[in-house]
């Protein structure tokens, strides 16, 4: 059955080296709700940025997405934004 909406979550991490374990634990907890995951961070030559961005496509409804967003936002240095696209 097709979903009636696409829920996209953007997770900005200001210090991905220090926060990676805590963020990953939460993503693992909600692993069955993550359809697509893309990680972005700047890498050029010998430079690898300490900040990063994770994009998620979620399933399981808005309540689940909001719950995960709340837990991630509680991690210092992590900011979450949600976008929901409804099919009409």
N, C-alpha and C positions, 0 to 999 in steps of 0.2 A: 504494500500500500504506500503510495506517495505521501510525503509529508506536506502539510498545508502551509509550511513556512520554512525559511532558511534563517538560522540563527548563527551569526558570525560574532566571534569574540576576539578582540584585540587585547593582548597582554603586553604592556611595556614594563621591562625590568631594568632598573637603573644600575644594578650591579649583578649581572648574571652569574658571575663566578661565585659570589657569596650566597646568592639566593636560589641557585639552580636546584639544590636538593629539596628545599622546602616547596618550591613551585612544582617540581617533578612529582613529589609525593601527592599533591593535590590532583595533578593531571592523571596520575595512575589511579587514584580513588575514583575519578570520573571517566576512566578510560573507555567504558562501554557507551558513553555519551559523546565521544569525540569521533566524528566521521573523517575529518581531514585536519591535519596539523602541518603548519609551515613555520619554520623558524628563520628569522632574519637578523643578521648583525653585520656590521661593516668590517670587511677584511680587505686590506690592500698591502701587498708586499709583506713587510715585517710587522704591520699593525693589525691588531685584532681588538675591536671595540669591547669594552666591558659592559656596555648596555646592549639590550636586544629587544626584539619584538617577536611575539608568537601570535600567529593567526590560527584560530580554530573554527571549524564548521561543526556545530553541535546538533545532536538529536536528543529527544527526550522532553522537549517543551521549554517554555519560558521560565517556569518555576525552577527547574533544574539548572538552567543557565544562570539565573539570578542567584541561586544558592552557591554555585561554584564561583561566580564573580565576587560575591561577598567574602568568601573564604580567601580568595586570592588578594582582594583589596586590603584584607587585614594584615597581609605580609608587608612590612615596612619596605618602601622602595618599589612596590609593585602597583601599577595602575591598570585598571580594566575598563574597557568600553564595549558595549554590546550594540549590535545592529540586527534588527529583525525585518525580514522581507516576507510579506504575506502573499500568497497566491490567491487571486480572486477569480 
